[in-house]
Amino acid sequence: MSTTVDVVSNTDLRVELAVDHVATVEIRRGPNNYFDTALIEALGDELMELAAASCRAVVLCSESRHFCAGARLEPGPADTEKGPHLYDVAIRLFEQPLPIVAAVQGAAIGGGLGLALAADFRIASQDARFSASFARLGFHHGFGMTATLPAVVGPQAALDLLYTGRRLDANTAAEIGLCDEVVPADQLRARAHARAREIAMSAPLAVRSIRATMRQPLVEQVRAAVARERSEQERLMVTADFKEGVTAVSERREPMFLGV
């Protein structure tokens, strides 16, 4: 990897900008790297700051065992704390101008899969696994996956993954286009950086222009999607099925859904 010229660290994120104009943004909430609104907001802030600097492409990665096991959900009423909603800040990940290569190890589950799908490319280690596990929690998917998942794998595969919550290993995910490459775990960061460096070698103004043209329809679709997703999540979060789904996961057993 190229010599680092700038490093910014806080409790949850570490950002390195290298001389080849590739930034590495690492989530530091291992081992599961669960996210919340504050983390996604900080990630959006860092990406916008990098876009204003000399950065041309980003590697998004996580410390420890898993890329991201999603958001930590608890049964009960929807979050009522003051401040922006998660999806109000998540849309910035799609709007910002820098191409992102996600380096995925371990689990990219639920909202963690949604975070990986916000990237332009996904490089997976051989131990990676992917699941849109929402229905197995008695919940509705989110993070704009209504738009992003079918855009990547096609509508039929998206329906299958969303209805069943089935888990895919890295090779199966690559077969349907959910990830772009599968590499040994010890090569993951290097390969993701190499892919980002290839992008950074192109003319930066042209890449940003092309990305804006190619991604703008997706941004608009995600903005519309999260409004529906949020409404359905809030409706389902107060159901007995959601409480059962969360409890079953914590007890490591199959849920017994009753449709109420």
C-alpha positions as CSV (number, residue, x, y, z in Angstrom):
1,M,0.0,0.0,0.0
2,S,1.2,3.5,-0.7
3,T,2.8,5.7,1.9
4,T,0.2,7.3,4.1
5,V,0.3,11.1,4.1
6,D,-2.6,11.8,6.4
7,V,-4.3,9.9,9.2
8,V,-7.3,10.9,11.2
9,S,-8.6,8.7,14.1
10,N,-11.5,8.9,16.5
11,T,-13.2,6.3,18.6
12,D,-15.3,4.8,15.7
13,L,-13.4,5.6,12.5
14,R,-9.8,5.7,11.3
15,V,-9.1,7.5,8.0
16,E,-5.9,7.3,6.0
17,L,-5.3,9.3,2.9
18,A,-2.4,7.9,0.8
19,V,-0.2,9.6,-1.7
20,D,-1.9,7.7,-4.5
21,H,-5.1,9.6,-3.6
22,V,-6.8,6.5,-2.2
23,A,-8.3,6.9,1.3
24,T,-8.9,4.0,3.7
25,V,-11.9,4.5,6.0
26,E,-12.0,1.9,8.7
27,I,-14.9,1.3,11.1
28,R,-13.6,0.6,14.5
29,R,-16.4,-1.1,16.5
30,G,-15.1,-4.6,16.4
31,P,-15.8,-7.4,16.4
32,N,-19.3,-6.9,15.0
33,N,-19.0,-3.3,13.9
34,Y,-22.7,-2.5,14.6
35,F,-23.7,0.9,13.4
36,D,-26.0,3.6,14.6
37,T,-27.0,7.0,13.4
38,A,-23.9,8.7,14.9
39,L,-21.5,6.3,13.1
40,I,-23.2,6.7,9.7
41,E,-23.3,10.5,10.2
42,A,-19.6,10.5,11.1
43,L,-18.9,8.3,8.0
44,G,-20.7,10.8,5.8
45,D,-18.8,13.7,7.3
46,E,-15.5,12.0,6.6
47,L,-16.4,11.2,3.0
48,M,-17.3,14.8,2.3
49,E,-14.1,16.0,3.9
50,L,-12.1,13.6,1.7
51,A,-14.0,14.7,-1.4
52,A,-12.9,18.3,-0.6
53,A,-9.3,17.1,-0.3
54,S,-7.1,15.3,-2.7
55,C,-8.9,12.0,-2.4
56,R,-10.1,10.2,-5.6
57,A,-11.4,6.9,-4.3
58,V,-12.1,5.2,-1.0
59,V,-11.7,1.8,0.5
60,L,-14.4,1.2,3.1
61,C,-13.4,-1.5,5.6
62,S,-13.8,-2.6,9.2
63,E,-11.6,-3.9,12.0
64,S,-11.7,-7.3,13.6
65,R,-13.9,-10.2,12.6
66,H,-16.9,-8.8,10.7
67,F,-17.5,-6.1,8.1
68,C,-20.8,-5.1,9.7
69,A,-23.4,-7.2,11.5
70,G,-26.0,-4.4,11.0
71,A,-27.7,-2.2,13.5
72,R,-28.4,-3.4,17.0
73,L,-32.2,-3.6,17.2
74,E,-34.3,-4.1,20.3
75,P,-38.0,-4.9,20.4
76,G,-40.3,-2.1,21.2
77,P,-41.3,1.3,19.9
78,A,-39.3,3.1,17.2
79,D,-36.4,5.2,18.3
80,T,-37.7,8.6,19.5
81,E,-34.4,10.3,20.5
82,K,-33.8,13.7,19.2
83,G,-31.7,14.3,16.2
84,P,-31.7,13.1,12.6
85,H,-33.1,9.7,11.6
86,L,-30.6,7.1,10.4
87,Y,-31.9,7.3,6.8
88,D,-31.6,11.1,6.8
89,V,-27.9,10.8,7.2
90,A,-27.4,7.5,5.3
91,I,-28.5,9.2,2.0
92,R,-25.3,11.2,2.1
93,L,-23.3,8.0,1.5
94,F,-25.0,7.8,-1.9
95,E,-24.9,11.5,-2.7
96,Q,-21.2,12.1,-2.0
97,P,-19.0,12.1,-5.1
98,L,-16.2,9.6,-4.4
99,P,-16.2,6.0,-5.7
100,I,-16.1,3.5,-2.8
101,V,-14.7,0.0,-2.8
102,A,-16.0,-2.0,0.2
103,A,-13.6,-4.7,1.7
104,V,-15.9,-7.2,3.2
105,Q,-14.7,-9.9,5.7
106,G,-16.9,-12.0,7.9
107,A,-20.6,-10.9,8.1
108,A,-22.3,-8.3,6.1
109,I,-25.7,-8.9,7.6
110,G,-29.0,-6.9,7.5
111,G,-28.1,-3.2,7.6
112,G,-24.4,-4.2,7.2
113,L,-25.4,-5.6,3.8
114,G,-27.1,-2.3,3.1
115,L,-23.9,-0.4,4.0
116,A,-21.9,-2.7,1.7
117,L,-24.4,-2.0,-1.1
118,A,-23.8,1.8,-0.7
119,A,-20.4,1.2,-2.2
120,D,-19.7,1.0,-5.9
121,F,-17.7,-2.2,-5.6
122,R,-17.5,-5.1,-3.1
123,I,-14.3,-7.2,-2.6
124,A,-15.0,-10.1,-0.3
125,S,-12.7,-12.4,1.6
126,Q,-13.3,-16.1,1.4
127,D,-14.8,-16.2,4.8
128,A,-17.4,-13.4,4.0
129,R,-21.1,-14.1,4.2
130,F,-24.0,-12.0,3.2
131,S,-27.7,-11.9,4.3
132,A,-30.7,-9.6,4.0
133,S,-31.9,-11.2,7.3
134,F,-34.8,-8.7,8.0
135,A,-37.7,-11.1,7.4
136,R,-36.2,-13.6,9.8
137,L,-36.5,-10.8,12.4
138,G,-40.1,-10.0,11.5
139,F,-38.9,-6.8,10.1
140,H,-38.8,-4.8,6.9
141,H,-35.5,-4.2,5.1
142,G,-33.9,-0.7,5.1
143,F,-30.9,1.4,4.1
144,G,-32.3,1.8,0.6
145,M,-32.0,-1.9,-0.2
146,T,-35.3,-1.6,-2.1
147,A,-33.2,0.1,-4.7
148,T,-29.7,-1.1,-4.2
149,L,-30.1,-4.8,-4.0
150,P,-32.1,-5.4,-7.2
151,A,-29.7,-3.0,-9.0
152,V,-26.8,-5.3,-8.1
153,V,-28.3,-8.8,-8.3
154,G,-31.5,-8.3,-10.3
155,P,-35.1,-8.2,-9.1
156,Q,-35.7,-12.0,-8.8
157,A,-32.6,-12.7,-6.8
158,A,-33.4,-9.7,-4.6
159,L,-36.8,-11.0,-3.9
160,D,-35.4,-14.4,-3.0
161,L,-32.8,-12.9,-0.6
162,L,-35.4,-10.5,1.0
163,Y,-38.2,-13.0,1.4
164,T,-36.0,-15.8,2.8
165,G,-33.2,-14.0,4.6
166,R,-31.0,-16.8,3.3
167,R,-27.2,-16.5,4.0
168,L,-24.8,-16.6,1.1
169,D,-21.1,-17.5,1.2
170,A,-18.6,-15.4,-0.7
171,N,-18.5,-17.6,-3.8
172,T,-22.2,-17.8,-4.1
173,A,-22.5,-14.0,-3.6
174,A,-20.0,-13.5,-6.4
175,E,-22.0,-15.8,-8.7
176,I,-25.0,-13.5,-8.5
177,G,-23.0,-10.3,-8.6
178,L,-23.4,-9.4,-4.9
179,C,-19.6,-9.1,-4.7
180,D,-17.2,-8.4,-7.5
181,E,-14.2,-10.4,-6.4
182,V,-13.4,-13.1,-3.8
183,V,-9.8,-13.2,-2.4
184,P,-8.0,-14.8,0.5
185,A,-8.4,-13.0,3.8
186,D,-4.8,-11.9,4.0
187,Q,-5.1,-10.2,0.5
188,L,-8.5,-8.4,1.1
189,R,-7.3,-4.9,2.0
190,A,-4.5,-4.9,-0.6
191,R,-6.9,-6.0,-3.4
192,A,-9.5,-3.5,-2.4
193,H,-6.8,-0.8,-2.4
194,A,-5.6,-1.9,-5.8
195,R,-9.1,-1.7,-7.2
196,A,-9.5,1.8,-5.8
197,R,-6.0,2.8,-7.1
198,E,-7.0,1.8,-10.6
199,I,-10.0,4.2,-10.3
200,A,-7.8,6.9,-8.8
201,M,-5.4,6.7,-11.8
202,S,-8.2,8.0,-14.1
203,A,-8.9,11.8,-14.5
204,P,-10.6,12.7,-11.2
205,L,-13.0,15.3,-12.7
206,A,-14.1,12.8,-15.3
207,V,-14.6,10.0,-12.8
208,R,-16.7,12.2,-10.6
209,S,-18.8,13.3,-13.6
210,I,-19.3,9.8,-14.8
211,R,-20.2,8.6,-11.3
212,A,-22.7,11.4,-10.9
213,T,-24.3,10.5,-14.2
214,M,-24.4,6.7,-13.5
215,R,-25.5,7.0,-9.9
216,Q,-28.0,9.8,-9.9
217,P,-31.0,7.6,-10.8
218,L,-30.0,5.3,-7.9
219,V,-29.7,8.2,-5.5
220,E,-33.2,9.3,-6.3
221,Q,-34.5,5.8,-6.0
222,V,-32.8,5.4,-2.6
223,R,-34.3,8.6,-1.4
224,A,-37.8,7.5,-2.3
225,A,-37.1,3.9,-1.0
226,V,-36.0,4.9,2.5
227,A,-39.2,6.8,3.1
228,R,-41.3,3.7,2.5
229,E,-38.7,1.5,4.4
230,R,-38.8,3.7,7.4
231,S,-42.6,3.7,7.6
232,E,-42.8,-0.1,7.3
233,Q,-40.0,-0.6,9.9
234,E,-41.8,1.6,12.4
235,R,-45.0,-0.2,11.8
236,L,-43.5,-3.7,12.2
237,M,-41.3,-2.8,15.1
238,V,-44.2,-2.8,17.5
239,T,-45.5,-6.3,16.4
240,A,-45.2,-9.5,18.4
241,D,-43.4,-11.1,15.4
242,F,-40.6,-8.5,15.7
243,K,-40.2,-9.1,19.4
244,E,-40.2,-12.9,18.7
245,G,-37.6,-12.5,15.9
246,V,-35.2,-10.5,18.1
247,T,-35.7,-12.8,21.0
248,A,-35.1,-15.9,18.8
249,V,-31.8,-14.5,17.5
250,S,-30.6,-13.7,21.1
251,E,-31.5,-17.2,22.1
252,R,-30.0,-18.8,19.0
253,R,-33.2,-20.7,18.0
254,E,-35.7,-20.7,15.1
255,P,-38.4,-18.0,15.5
256,M,-42.1,-19.0,15.9
257,F,-43.9,-16.3,14.0
258,L,-47.7,-15.9,14.4
259,G,-48.4,-13.1,12.0
260,V,-49.3,-10.6,14.7
